Amino acid sequence: MEYMLKGKINLLATLDDYGIDDYSPQLTELEKRARVIDLLEAKSGIYHAAAYETKGMKQKRPMRGSHAPGEFWY
């Protein structure tokens, strides 16, 4: 909250606004529209494989592009 109040981070800014991308596979244009608040609320719509994800996690992870940022909690 302190960083937001001091203007150091904008919760409504997108990943694209901050120039944030990922290594291959890079973020899609839709994924880059995720806002900081979406990331904090686990509603980013970005479903990349995690480094050490279990078989069960992999099975439950939504397909990339299946949900827009902000519309689905995962």
CYANA upper distance limits for C-alpha pairs under 8 A (distance plus 0.5 A):
  1 MET  CA      5 LEU  CA      6.67
  2 GLU  CA      6 LYS  CA      6.64
  3 TYR  CA      7 GLY  CA      6.68
  3 TYR  CA      8 LYS  CA      5.56
  3 TYR  CA      9 ILE  CA      6.37
  4 MET  CA      8 LYS  CA      6.32
  4 MET  CA      9 ILE  CA      5.56
  4 MET  CA     10 ASN  CA      6.55
  4 MET  CA     11 LEU  CA      7.70
 10 ASN  CA     36 VAL  CA      7.84
 11 LEU  CA     35 ARG  CA      7.15
 11 LEU  CA     36 VAL  CA      5.39
 11 LEU  CA     37 ILE  CA      5.50
 12 LEU  CA     35 ARG  CA      5.95
 12 LEU  CA     36 VAL  CA      6.63
 12 LEU  CA     37 ILE  CA      6.82
 13 ALA  CA     17 ASP  CA      6.41
 13 ALA  CA     18 TYR  CA      7.85
 13 ALA  CA     35 ARG  CA      5.82
 13 ALA  CA     36 VAL  CA      6.59
 14 THR  CA     18 TYR  CA      7.13
 14 THR  CA     32 LYS  CA      7.07
 14 THR  CA     33 ARG  CA      5.82
 14 THR  CA     34 ALA  CA      5.83
 14 THR  CA     35 ARG  CA      4.54
 14 THR  CA     36 VAL  CA      6.64
 15 LEU  CA     19 GLY  CA      6.59
 15 LEU  CA     20 ILE  CA      5.51
 15 LEU  CA     21 ASP  CA      7.78
 15 LEU  CA     32 LYS  CA      5.57
 15 LEU  CA     33 ARG  CA      6.76
 15 LEU  CA     34 ALA  CA      6.49
 15 LEU  CA     35 ARG  CA      6.65
 15 LEU  CA     36 VAL  CA      7.53
 16 ASP  CA     20 ILE  CA      6.34
 16 ASP  CA     21 ASP  CA      8.11
 16 ASP  CA     32 LYS  CA      5.59
 16 ASP  CA     33 ARG  CA      6.92
 20 ILE  CA     32 LYS  CA      8.13
 21 ASP  CA     26 GLN  CA      6.75
 21 ASP  CA     27 LEU  CA      6.25
 21 ASP  CA     32 LYS  CA      7.84
 22 ASP  CA     26 GLN  CA      5.33
 22 ASP  CA     27 LEU  CA      6.42
 27 LEU  CA     31 GLU  CA      6.16
 27 LEU  CA     32 LYS  CA      6.68
 27 LEU  CA     46 ILE  CA      8.42
 28 THR  CA     32 LYS  CA      6.73
 29 GLU  CA     33 ARG  CA      7.17
 30 LEU  CA     34 ALA  CA      7.96
 30 LEU  CA     65 GLY  CA      8.10
 30 LEU  CA     68 ALA  CA      7.35
 30 LEU  CA     69 PRO  CA      8.08
 31 GLU  CA     44 SER  CA      7.82
 31 GLU  CA     45 GLY  CA      6.86
 31 GLU  CA     46 ILE  CA      6.28
 31 GLU  CA     65 GLY  CA      8.36
 31 GLU  CA     68 ALA  CA      7.95
 31 GLU  CA     69 PRO  CA      7.27
 33 ARG  CA     69 PRO  CA      7.30
 34 ALA  CA     38 ASP  CA      6.55
 34 ALA  CA     39 LEU  CA      7.68
 34 ALA  CA     44 SER  CA      5.76
 34 ALA  CA     45 GLY  CA      7.61
 34 ALA  CA     69 PRO  CA      5.42
 34 ALA  CA     70 GLY  CA      7.68
 35 ARG  CA     39 LEU  CA      7.10
 35 ARG  CA     44 SER  CA      7.69
 35 ARG  CA     69 PRO  CA      7.99
 36 VAL  CA     40 LEU  CA      6.92
 37 ILE  CA     41 GLU  CA      6.61
 38 ASP  CA     42 ALA  CA      6.55
 38 ASP  CA     43 LYS  CA      5.30
 38 ASP  CA     44 SER  CA      5.24
 38 ASP  CA     69 PRO  CA      7.10
 38 ASP  CA     70 GLY  CA      5.98
 39 LEU  CA     43 LYS  CA      6.50
 39 LEU  CA     44 SER  CA      5.50
 41 GLU  CA     73 TRP  CA      7.99
 42 ALA  CA     73 TRP  CA      6.17
 42 ALA  CA     74 TYR  CA      6.29
 43 LYS  CA     69 PRO  CA      6.54
 43 LYS  CA     70 GLY  CA      5.40
 43 LYS  CA     71 GLU  CA      7.02
 43 LYS  CA     72 PHE  CA      5.93
 43 LYS  CA     73 TRP  CA      5.09
 43 LYS  CA     74 TYR  CA      6.75
 44 SER  CA     68 ALA  CA      8.05
 44 SER  CA     69 PRO  CA      5.04
 44 SER  CA     70 GLY  CA      6.34
 44 SER  CA     72 PHE  CA      8.43
 44 SER  CA     73 TRP  CA      8.48
 45 GLY  CA     64 ARG  CA      8.13
 45 GLY  CA     65 GLY  CA      7.72
 45 GLY  CA     66 SER  CA      8.17
 45 GLY  CA     67 HIS  CA      5.89
 45 GLY  CA     68 ALA  CA      5.80
 45 GLY  CA     69 PRO  CA      4.96
 45 GLY  CA     70 GLY  CA      7.42
 45 GLY  CA     71 GLU  CA      8.14
 45 GLY  CA     72 PHE  CA      7.52
 46 ILE  CA     64 ARG  CA      7.15
 46 ILE  CA     65 GLY  CA      8.25
 46 ILE  CA     69 PRO  CA      8.07
 47 TYR  CA     61 ARG  CA      7.13
 47 TYR  CA     62 PRO  CA      6.87
 47 TYR  CA     63 MET  CA      7.12
 47 TYR  CA     64 ARG  CA      5.87
 48 HIS  CA     64 ARG  CA      7.72
 49 ALA  CA     53 GLU  CA      7.60
 49 ALA  CA     58 LYS  CA      7.73
 53 GLU  CA     57 MET  CA      6.35
 53 GLU  CA     58 LYS  CA      6.97
 54 THR  CA     58 LYS  CA      6.73
 55 LYS  CA     59 GLN  CA      6.76
 56 GLY  CA     60 LYS  CA      6.78
 57 MET  CA     61 ARG  CA      6.54
 61 ARG  CA     74 TYR  CA      8.35
 62 PRO  CA     66 SER  CA      7.19
 67 HIS  CA     71 GLU  CA      7.02
 67 HIS  CA     72 PHE  CA      6.91
 68 ALA  CA     72 PHE  CA      8.07
